[in-house]
């Protein structure tokens, strides 16, 4: 957990979480990078996780949509 906290504090990672009834049920984590081919910032999807009891509820798709929206919002690859 300390590793993740350091990445967030130092703005070296972005994490989106999904909640179900107030309980954290999953997350997607992105790391910044740079695409020299397109000369644009890029985001690398490092992890996508949904708890077993939250699967087949669309949480993974929701997390991916949030990640894609963030990439578009930041004008990245």
C-alpha positions, 0 to 999 in steps of 0.5 A, a space after each residue: 500500500 505504501 508503494 501505491 501511496 507514493 505513486 499517487 502523492 508524487 503524481 506518478 500514477 492515476 487510479 480510478 475506483 468503482 464502488 458498490 454500496 459504499 464498498 470499493 469493488 475494483 480499480 484500474 491503474 494508469 502510469 504516464 508515459 510518452 509516445 515518441 512516434 506520436 509525440 504525445 503523452 501516453 497512459 499505460 494501463 498497469 492494472 485492472 481488478 474487480 473483486 470476485 463478487 463484483 464481476 459480471 456487474 459491468 464494473 470492469 467496463 465502467 473502469 475502462 470507460 473512465 480510463 479512456 475518458 481520462 486519456 481523451 481528457 488529457 489529450 494523450 495516446 
